[in-house]
Amino acid sequence: MRPHPGAYWLTTAVVAGECAVGGALDLIKAPPFFPMMIELGYPAYLAAILGTAKLIAAVILLAPRLPRLKEWAYAGVTINMIGAAASHLAVHQPVTTVLAPTVFVVLALLSWAWRPPSRTL
């Protein structure tokens, strides 16, 4: 039994929105993500790579069809957010810094699980 389609679209919109906004902020190296990446010890050029990938993921998640690319986009979002949480913990930042990445992982997994049949492989 699948939840109401609105639940899918709400979670998908939040995940795609985070990817779009986060990707754009990464590309222009704006706060809060770019300074955080530098503080975590990542090279500045990673912002361009992640920003581009996030923008592509946002488009793919919202586009019709493209089921295989959607699988890759969901995987990328999940890996990015798990990596963000792990990075914060690795440098001994407060546990609260993993809250946002964890919430977005959960939302991405719910969006993936609640996809309508037309958006699955």
N, C-alpha and C positions, 0 to 999 in steps of 0.2 A: 504494500500500500504506500503510495507516494503522498507527500504533503501537498497542500494547495500550491498551484503554480506560482502564486505570489510569494511564497516562502523562497522558492528557487530564485526568482527574479530579484528579490530584496537582497539575499545573500550574495548573489552574483554581482549586483550593482555595487554593493559595498566593496567587494574584493576588487572588481574592475576599477572602481573609483580610487581605491588606495593605490593600485598599480599605476593609474594614470597620473595622479597627483604626485606620488612618490617618484615615479619615473621622470616627470618634468622637473621636480626639485633636484633630483640627482643630476640631470643634464645641465642645469644652470648652477649647480653646486651651491644650493641655498640651504639654509637651516630648515628643519632640524637634522635632516639625514646626513648631509655632507660633513658637517663638523663632527657628528657622532662617528662616522666611518673613519675619519682621521684619528679621532680619540681612541678608537678601537685598534688602530695600527694598520689599517688598510691603505694601500696607495691611492692617490687622488684619481688616477685614471680608471679605477674600478667604478667610479660614479658614472662615467660615460657608458661603460659596458652594462651595468645594472639598469641604468636609466633607460637605455634603448630596449633592453629585454623586457622591462616592466611595461613600457608603452606598447610594445608588440603584444604582450600577454593581455593587456586591457582590451585591445581591439579584437583579438581572437576570442576572448571569453564572451564578448557581446555580439560577435558576428554570427549570422546563421550558418548552419552546416559546419564544415571543418571539424568533424569529431576527433580525428587523430591529432590535429594541432591543438585542440582544446585539452586533450590528455596531457600533451607536453606543457601547455601553459599552466595547467593546474599543478603539474609536477614542479615546474619552475618556481611558481609562487610558494608552494609548500617548502621546497628546499631553501629558498631565499629567507623565508620567515624562521624556519628552524635554525638556519645558519646565523641569523641575527640574534635569536635568543641564546644560542650556544656561545656566540662571541661575547655577549654581555656577561654571561656567567664566567667565561674563561678569564676575563680581566677583572673578576671579582667586583663587578658593579652590583648595586642592590637588586634583589630578586624582583622588585617592582619593574625593572627595565625589561623584563621578559613578558610582562603582561600584554602589551600591544601585539608583539609578534605572535604570541600564543593565541590571542583572540582571532587574529587574521588567519592563522593556520586552521583553527576550528571552523571559521566561516568558509574558507576555501574548501575544506573537506565536506562541509554540509552542502555547499553549492554543487560540488562534484557528485555527491551522493543523490541529490535531489534533481539532477538533470532530467529533462523529459526524454523519452525514448528517441526523439528526433535528433538529440544532441549527444547520443552515445554511440560507441562503436558497435 
